[in-house]
Amino acid sequence: MKTSFDPLAQRYPSQRYPIYARGGMVNCSSPLASAAGLEALKKGGNAMDAAAAAAAALTVVEPTANGIGSDAFALVWCEKEKRLFGLNSSGPAPMLASAERIRGEGKAPEGKMPARGWTPVTVPGAPRAWAELVGRFGKRTLAEDLAPAAAYAREGYPCAPNLAQTWRAAWESFRKTLQGPEFEAWFRTFAPAGRSPEAGDLIRLPEHADTLEEIGATGGESFYRGELAKRIDAESRKYGGYLRYEDLAAYEARWVEPIRLNYRGYEVCEIPPNGQGIVALMALNILKEFSFGEKDSPETCHRQIEAVKMAFADAFRYVTDPREMEVDCTRLLDPAYGALRAREMTDRARIWTHGIPPKSGTVYLCCGDGEGNMVSYIQSNYMGFGSGIVVDGTGIALQNRGTDFSLDPSHANFLRPGKRTYHTIIPGFLMKDGLPVGPFGVMGGYMQPQGHVQVVMNHVDFHLDPQQALDAPRWQWMRDGRVTVETRFDPDLARSLRRRGHEVSVDLDTASFGRGQMILRLPNGVLVGGTESRTDSNIACF
């Protein structure tokens, strides 16, 4: 019997308070994924085990945003080593993929990379990320950590309200646009009843379960150098894709040094390019030149928006595979450059181009354990279900990250074999006086660095707790120059921004403003967390 209520009809404002815990905490956009991470903690694992368990579970319980064929990034505080580590597990373009070949084969009819099909598929990094986290830092085996995810996939789980909504949107789009035999496995996997699931429907993904168990049993090797890699290769060849077994076998995730910016005594930490975390740091490097007394003032919002626009102008010009960047991160984050850009800002909205610095989608989760370890983790298939490709018989949904490559030779992200493109997914981490404050993140395409700026300032400048820092109404600068605001955004404030020259409109879709999580560690070791009120989020803790 169908329920008589609409689970998405939010008639009354609700309140969420920050959650406190001591033994461990896992914050995810799905309660089931949070529970999987908590299970890893309670069975003797640490925060790194919990991150892998939750991340794998999210490929099952939120397949609209990520899959086994995702990319991933992580920031990891290891209490034993007293150090913050960065993990870049994004994949490069296949060695057979080149701009010349794609144009020559007629796969870019509009002169740019397509969004669906095998052409934009790059080497997936998520399974390697899980193996790296567990292999380097974990206390359990990868098979043990992936077991809850496999159980969800095999035994079934109930569809959540926001999941049903995004699934339905993808289904409505895909049934009109995904033509050809290469997409049939997607429909068999994610719409076996000829429709998308509704809230409360049980979802089973048995092939997904088999694949997760094989990844766990082989420590991830099957995906890159075993039977799963061979199946991916065979499907790619069958449908004219460029990904090959050799690309998978050669792939390694990169442990990297996080980039950092001192913002009012806090260190805001991000993964260096090819990720776009540097956008948030560049914006904060400008904003630290100003003093902000009131959060919801025209002056505050105007300066935030203009700083983000300046940062994106530089990022779109310079950020790509770090091996091919014409300027390095230290130049883009030079305090003198931030001060210069701040002086260029006026009280009117402007269109910004890149400057010349001085020389010198997606799921997010965070977790912490009772030992002091903390993880900020993000993975994505990009653009919802990604490429629309599912490797037949495996449940492996592949990302379409190659869409962000350019076919213009003068562009920083011009496609070359083996190159990593500009990447939108970014985990964040706060530190102070050399000690961890905690992980945070806001998922959602180009909203992500904008969300990072707003959440960091909400906490650092305006002293909001993690839950309030996430709940505060958000704005978003769009690449076409518009600024959208949530329905809860103060109308008088929106009108003030319009008078300053911003093209402001209200967006009824809260999902477009990102979905975040945040955990802070108090001096006594207690964890305090906030979770996203705009989706099916949940905190699991003990």
C-alpha positions in Angstrom: 0.0 0.0 0.0 1.3 3.4 -0.9 1.8 5.9 1.8 -0.6 8.9 2.1 2.2 11.4 2.7 4.8 13.0 0.5 8.2 12.6 2.1 9.6 15.6 0.1 6.8 18.0 1.3 8.6 20.0 3.9 5.8 22.2 5.2 7.4 23.3 8.4 10.9 24.6 9.3 12.8 22.0 11.4 15.7 22.4 13.6 18.9 20.3 13.8 21.4 20.6 16.6 25.1 19.7 16.4 25.8 16.1 17.5 28.4 15.2 20.1 30.2 11.9 20.5 33.4 10.4 21.8 33.9 6.9 20.4 33.5 7.8 16.7 31.4 9.7 14.2 30.5 9.1 10.5 28.6 11.8 8.6 27.2 10.9 5.2 24.4 11.9 2.8 22.8 8.5 3.4 22.0 7.0 6.9 22.8 3.6 5.5 26.3 4.7 4.5 26.8 6.3 7.9 25.7 3.0 9.5 28.2 1.1 7.4 31.0 3.4 8.6 29.9 3.1 12.2 29.9 -0.7 11.8 33.6 -0.6 10.8 34.4 1.5 13.8 32.5 -0.7 16.3 34.2 -3.8 14.9 37.7 -2.6 15.7 38.4 -0.3 12.7 39.5 3.3 12.7 38.4 6.4 10.8 40.1 5.2 7.6 38.3 1.9 7.7 35.1 3.8 8.3 35.7 6.0 5.3 36.3 3.1 3.0 33.2 1.3 4.3 31.0 4.4 4.0 32.4 5.2 0.5 31.7 1.7 -0.8 28.2 1.8 0.7 27.5 5.1 -1.0 28.0 3.5 -4.4 25.1 1.2 -3.5 22.7 3.5 -1.6 23.3 6.7 -3.6 24.2 5.5 -7.2 22.7 8.7 -8.6 25.9 10.5 -7.6 28.7 8.0 -7.5 29.6 4.4 -8.4 32.3 1.8 -8.3 33.7 3.6 -11.4 34.1 6.9 -9.6 37.1 9.1 -8.9 38.0 10.1 -5.3 40.0 12.5 -3.2 40.8 12.4 0.6 42.4 14.4 3.3 43.6 12.1 6.2 44.7 13.1 9.6 46.8 10.3 11.1 47.0 10.8 14.8 49.9 8.4 15.2 52.0 10.3 12.7 50.6 13.8 13.7 50.3 14.6 10.0 47.7 15.5 7.4 48.0 13.4 4.2 46.4 14.1 0.8 45.2 11.4 -1.6 44.5 12.2 -5.2 42.7 9.1 -6.7 41.5 10.8 -9.8 42.2 9.0 -13.1 43.9 10.2 -16.3 42.6 10.0 -19.8 43.2 6.6 -21.5 46.4 6.5 -23.6 44.3 6.0 -26.8 42.3 9.2 -26.1 43.4 12.3 -28.0 41.6 15.4 -29.2 42.7 14.6 -32.8 41.3 11.1 -32.6 38.0 12.1 -31.0 37.4 14.8 -33.6 38.6 12.5 -36.5 36.1 9.8 -35.4 33.2 12.2 -35.3 32.7 11.9 -31.6 32.6 15.6 -30.9 30.0 16.9 -33.2 29.6 20.2 -31.3 33.3 20.7 -31.1 33.5 19.7 -27.4 33.7 16.5 -25.4 30.5 14.6 -25.1 28.9 14.0 -21.7 27.7 10.4 -22.1 28.9 7.2 -23.5 32.4 5.7 -23.5 34.3 8.7 -24.9 34.4 10.8 -21.7 35.3 7.8 -19.5 38.7 8.2 -17.7 40.5 5.7 -15.5 38.3 5.3 -12.3 40.2 5.9 -9.0 37.7 5.1 -6.3 38.5 1.4 -5.7 42.2 2.3 -5.5 41.4 5.0 -2.9 39.6 2.5 -0.7 42.5 0.1 -0.9 45.0 2.9 -0.2 43.2 4.1 2.8 42.8 0.7 4.3 46.2 -0.7 3.3 48.2 2.3 4.6 46.2 3.2 7.7 43.4 0.8 8.4 43.0 -1.9 11.0 40.8 -4.3 9.1 40.9 -5.9 5.7 39.3 -4.3 2.7 36.9 -7.3 2.4 35.7 -6.7 5.9 35.2 -3.0 5.3 33.3 -3.5 2.0 31.0 -6.3 3.5 28.2 -3.9 4.6 28.0 -2.3 1.2 27.8 -5.7 -0.5 25.1 -6.8 1.9 23.0 -3.7 1.1 23.4 -4.5 -2.6 22.5 -8.1 -2.3 19.8 -8.0 0.3 18.2 -4.7 -0.7 17.7 -1.4 0.9 14.8 1.1 0.9 14.9 4.1 -1.4 15.2 7.4 0.4 13.1 10.5 -0.6 15.8 12.7 -2.1 17.4 9.6 -3.8 14.1 8.8 -5.4 13.8 12.4 -6.7 17.3 12.5 -8.3 16.9 8.9 -9.7 13.6 9.9 -11.3 15.2 13.0 -12.9 18.0 10.9 -14.3 15.6 8.2 -15.6 13.4 10.8 -17.3 16.4 12.3 -19.0 18.2 9.0 -19.9 15.2 7.3 -21.5 15.0 10.2 -24.0 18.7 10.7 -24.6 20.6 7.4 -24.1 20.2 5.6 -27.4 22.3 2.6 -28.4 23.2 -0.8 -27.1 26.1 0.5 -24.9 23.5 2.0 -22.6 21.3 -1.1 -22.2 23.1 -2.3 -19.1 22.3 1.0 -17.3 18.6 0.4 -17.8 18.8 -3.2 -16.8 20.7 -2.3 -13.6 19.0 0.9 -12.5 15.5 0.7 -14.0 14.8 -3.0 -14.2 11.0 -2.4 -13.7 11.0 0.1 -16.6 10.9 3.0 -14.2 12.9 4.6 -11.4 12.3 3.6 -7.8 10.0 5.5 -5.5 10.6 6.4 -1.9 10.3 3.2 0.2 10.8 0.8 -2.7 13.4 -1.9 -2.1 16.4 -1.7 -4.3 18.6 -4.7 -5.0 21.9 -4.6 -7.0 23.2 -8.2 -6.9 25.8 -7.7 -9.6 27.1 -4.7 -7.7 27.4 -7.0 -4.6 29.5 -9.6 -6.5 31.9 -6.9 -7.8 32.3 -5.3 -4.3 33.1 -8.7 -2.9 35.7 -9.3 -5.6 37.3 -5.9 -5.0 37.4 -6.6 -1.3 38.8 -10.2 -1.7 41.6 -9.0 -4.0 42.5 -5.8 -2.2 41.2 -3.9 -5.2 43.6 -5.7 -7.7 40.8 -7.3 -9.7 39.6 -3.9 -10.8 42.9 -2.9 -12.1 44.9 -6.0 -13.0 42.4 -8.9 -12.8 39.1 -10.2 -14.1 37.2 -7.0 -13.6 39.8 -5.0 -15.5 39.5 -7.5 -18.4 35.7 -7.1 -18.4 36.0 -3.3 -18.5 38.5 -3.6 -21.4 36.2 -5.9 -23.4 33.2 -3.6 -23.0 35.2 -0.6 -24.0 36.5 -2.3 -27.1 33.0 -3.6 -28.0 31.5 -0.1 -28.0 34.4 2.0 -29.4 35.7 3.3 -26.1 39.3 4.2 -25.4 39.8 2.7 -22.0 42.0 -0.4 -22.0 43.3 -3.0 -19.6 46.8 -1.4 -19.8 45.4 2.0 -18.6 43.9 0.2 -15.6 47.0 -1.8 -14.8 49.2 1.2 -14.9 47.0 3.3 -12.6 48.2 4.4 -9.2 46.7 6.8 -6.8 48.9 9.7 -5.7 49.7 10.6 -2.1 50.2 14.4 -2.2 51.0 17.2 0.2 47.8 19.3 0.9 47.8 23.0 0.0 47.1 25.3 2.9 46.0 28.9 3.5 46.2 30.8 6.8 42.8 32.3 7.2 42.5 34.3 10.5 44.7 31.9 12.4 43.1 28.7 10.9 44.8 26.6 8.3 42.3 25.8 5.5 43.6 22.7 3.8 42.7 21.3 0.3 44.0 18.8 -2.2 46.3 20.6 -4.8 45.4 20.7 -8.5 44.1 19.0 -10.6 41.4 19.5 -8.0 39.6 22.8 -7.7 40.1 23.1 -3.9 42.5 25.9 -4.7 39.5 28.0 -5.8 38.3 28.1 -2.2 41.8 29.0 -1.0 42.2 31.8 -3.6 38.8 33.3 -2.6 39.7 33.2 1.1 43.1 34.7 0.3 41.2 37.7 -1.1 38.6 37.8 1.6 41.1 37.8 4.5 41.9 41.4 3.4 38.5 42.5 4.7 36.8 42.5 8.1 33.3 41.2 8.3 31.1 42.1 11.2 27.8 40.8 10.0 27.1 37.6 8.2 23.9 38.4 6.4 24.9 41.8 5.1 25.0 43.1 1.5 28.7 43.9 1.9 29.6 40.5 3.2 27.8 38.6 0.4 28.9 40.9 -2.3 32.6 40.5 -1.4 32.2 36.7 -1.1 30.6 36.5 -4.5 33.2 38.8 -6.2 36.1 36.9 -4.5 34.7 33.6 -5.8 34.3 35.0 -9.3 38.0 36.2 -9.3 39.2 32.8 -8.0 37.2 30.9 -10.7 38.6 33.2 -13.4 42.1 32.2 -12.4 41.2 28.6 -11.9 39.6 28.2 -15.4 42.8 29.7 -16.9 45.4 27.9 -14.9 44.2 24.7 -13.1 44.8 21.4 -14.8 47.1 18.4 -14.4 49.9 19.8 -12.2 52.5 18.6 -14.6 51.1 21.0 -17.2 50.2 24.1 -15.1 52.0 27.2 -16.2 51.9 28.7 -12.7 52.2 26.8 -9.4 50.0 26.9 -6.4 52.3 29.1 -4.3 51.9 31.9 -6.9 48.2 31.6 -7.0 48.0 31.7 -3.2 50.7 34.4 -2.6 49.3 36.8 0.1 50.5 39.8 -2.1 48.3 38.5 -5.0 45.3 38.1 -2.7 45.8 41.7 -1.5 46.1 42.9 -5.1 42.9 41.2 -6.1 41.1 42.6 -3.0 42.2 46.1 -4.0 40.6 45.6 -7.5 37.2 44.9 -5.9 34.6 47.6 -5.8 31.1 47.9 -4.5 29.7 46.8 -7.9 29.5 43.4 -9.5 32.0 42.9 -12.3 33.0 40.4 -14.9 36.4 39.2 -14.0 39.2 37.7 -16.2 42.2 35.9 -14.8 45.1 37.8 -13.3 48.8 37.4 -13.5 50.1 36.1 -10.1 53.5 37.2 -9.0 56.3 34.8 -9.7 57.8 32.8 -7.0 27.2 15.4 -9.3 29.2 13.6 -6.0 29.1 12.2 -2.5 31.0 13.6 0.5 31.6 12.0 3.8 33.7 12.7 6.9 34.5 10.6 9.9 36.6 10.6 13.1 37.4 7.9 15.7 38.2 7.9 19.4 42.0 7.7 18.7 42.0 11.1 17.0 42.1 10.0 13.3 39.9 12.0 10.9 39.1 11.7 7.3 37.6 14.1 4.7 36.6 12.0 1.7 34.7 12.7 -1.6 34.0 10.6 -4.6 31.9 11.2 -7.7 30.7 9.8 -11.0 30.1 13.4 -12.1 26.9 14.6 -13.7 24.6 12.3 -11.8 25.0 8.7 -13.1 28.1 9.8 -14.9 28.7 8.5 -18.4 25.5 6.4 -18.4 27.7 3.4 -19.0 27.4 0.3 -16.8 29.8 -2.6 -17.5 27.5 -5.4 -18.2 27.1 -8.0 -15.5 29.2 -6.1 -12.9 27.2 -3.1 -11.7 30.2 -0.9 -12.4 28.8 2.5 -13.3 31.6 4.6 -14.9 32.2 8.3 -14.4 32.4 10.9 -17.3 35.1 13.1 -15.9 36.6 13.4 -19.4 33.8 15.8 -20.2 35.9 18.6 -18.6 38.7 18.2 -21.1 38.9 20.8 -23.9 39.5 20.0 -27.6 41.1 23.5 -28.0 44.9 23.2 -28.1 45.2 26.7 -26.4 43.2 25.6 -23.4 44.9 24.5 -20.1 42.8 21.4 -20.1 43.4 20.4 -23.7 43.0 16.6 -23.9 46.2 14.6 -24.1 46.6 10.8 -23.4 47.5 10.1 -19.8 46.5 13.7 -18.6 44.3 14.4 -15.6 41.7 17.2 -16.2 40.4 20.0 -14.0 38.5 18.1 -11.3 35.5 19.5 -9.4 35.4 17.2 -6.3 37.3 18.6 -3.2 37.5 17.5 0.4 38.4 20.2 3.0 40.1 20.2 6.4 40.6 22.8 9.1 43.7 23.0 11.3 44.9 25.4 14.0 48.3 25.8 15.6 49.4 22.5 13.9 46.6 20.5 15.3 43.5 19.1 13.5 40.2 21.0 13.9 38.3 18.8 11.6 37.1 17.7 8.2 34.4 19.5 6.1 33.1 19.4 2.6 30.2 20.5 0.4 29.6 18.4 -2.7 28.0 19.6 -6.0 30.1 20.5 -9.1 31.3 24.1 -9.2 29.3 24.9 -6.1 31.9 23.0 -4.0 34.6 25.7 -3.5 31.8 28.3 -3.1 30.3 26.0 -0.4 33.7 25.7 1.2 34.1 29.5 1.4 30.7 29.9 3.0 31.1 27.1 5.5 34.6 28.2 6.6 33.5 31.8 7.0 30.3 30.7 8.8 32.5 29.0 11.4 35.6 31.1 11.5 34.2 34.6 11.0 30.7 34.3 12.4 31.3 31.6 15.0 28.5 29.2 13.9 28.5 25.6 15.1 28.9 22.8 12.4 25.2 22.3 12.0 24.4 26.0 11.7 27.4 26.5 9.4 25.8 24.0 7.0 22.2 25.1 7.5 22.8 28.8 6.7 21.1 29.8 3.4 23.5 29.7 0.5 24.2 31.6 -2.7 25.8 30.3 -5.8 27.6 32.0 -8.6 26.8 30.3 -11.9 29.3 30.2 -14.8 26.9 32.2 -17.0 27.2 35.1 -14.6 24.0 34.7 -12.6 23.8 34.4 -8.8 21.2 32.0 -7.5 20.0 32.0 -3.9 17.9 29.5 -1.9 14.3 30.1 -1.0 15.3 30.7 2.6 17.7 33.5 1.6 16.7 36.9 2.9 14.7 38.7 0.1 15.9 42.1 1.2 19.5 40.9 1.0 18.9 39.5 -2.4 17.5 42.8 -3.6 20.5 44.6 -2.2 22.8 42.4 -4.2 20.8 43.1 -7.3 21.2 46.8 -6.7 25.0 46.2 -6.7 24.8 44.8 -10.2 24.4 41.0 -9.5 21.8 39.2 -11.6 20.1 37.4 -8.7 17.3 34.8 -8.9 15.8 32.3 -6.6 16.4 28.6 -7.2 13.7 26.2 -5.8 16.0 23.2 -6.1 18.0 23.0 -2.8 20.1 20.2 -4.2 21.9 22.7 -6.5 23.4 24.4 -3.5 25.5 21.4 -2.5 25.3 18.9 0.3 27.8 19.2 3.1 29.1 17.5 6.3 31.4 18.8 9.0 33.1 17.4 12.1 35.2 19.4 14.7 37.3 17.9 17.4 37.2 19.7 20.7 40.4 20.0 22.9 39.1 17.1 25.1 38.8 14.8 22.1 35.0 15.0 21.9 33.7 15.1 18.3 30.9 17.6 17.3 29.3 17.2 13.9 26.8 18.7 11.6 25.0 17.1 8.6 23.3 18.3 5.5 19.6 19.3 6.0 19.1 19.5 2.2 19.2 15.8 1.6 18.8 12.3 3.3 21.9 12.9 5.5 22.6 11.3 8.8 25.2 11.1 11.5 26.1 7.8 13.1 28.1 7.9 16.3 28.8 6.3 19.6 
